[in-house]
Amino acid sequence: MNEQIDTVTLWRPVGPEELKPIEKSGMRAFPPRLPEQPIFYPVLSEAYAVQIARDWNVPASGSGFVTRFDVLKSFLDQYRVEHAGSRAHLEYWIPAEDLPEFNRAIVGRIEVDGRFRHRCEPCRLTPNDHPPAFFAAAAEAKRSRNSLPLPASVLWRARPKASASSGTLSVTTLPEAM
């Protein structure tokens, strides 16, 4: 007989240094908190996680990642949902000493749903990674091949990769004053 397990989907924005031990765990656990980090705060919406990864992790460490995972509802029931600013900024505050138990309550694997990098770093975009950025980069690649002048506001120029079959664009930054 199949029994239904109630879970809650959560997101967690992380920087590259926090992602490494997550990967080392087989995408099954978050690393222990640092002494100056008494709270682990998974968030309740992807949009909020994207905002933190993009606006906080990228400036602090050059890149940010949005992770998604399911947690047993029975575990989360012992914690309140906290408002961290606006009504859209909802998160759980898990004390650092409860993180091992939190990790045991994760059902399945931790997935990386989003990747953000600082504009000065080369990156690779595919249609599945940030579709608006991909299509903007593709349009800019077509435009630059036609030798049209690029306005100073354009920040990305795409150069098609050698293998057109992969559908990947290599994206680099243009200087601010062009």
Salt bridges, closest charged atoms under 4 A:
GLU17 OE2 - LYS20 NZ 3.08
GLU18 OE2 - ARG12 NH2 3.25
ASP55 OD1 - ARG54 NE 2.78
ASP77 OD1 - LYS73 NZ 3.02
GLU82 OE1 - ARG80 NH2 3.06
ASP113 OD2 - ARG68 NE 2.65
GLU140 OE1 - ARG143 NH1 3.92
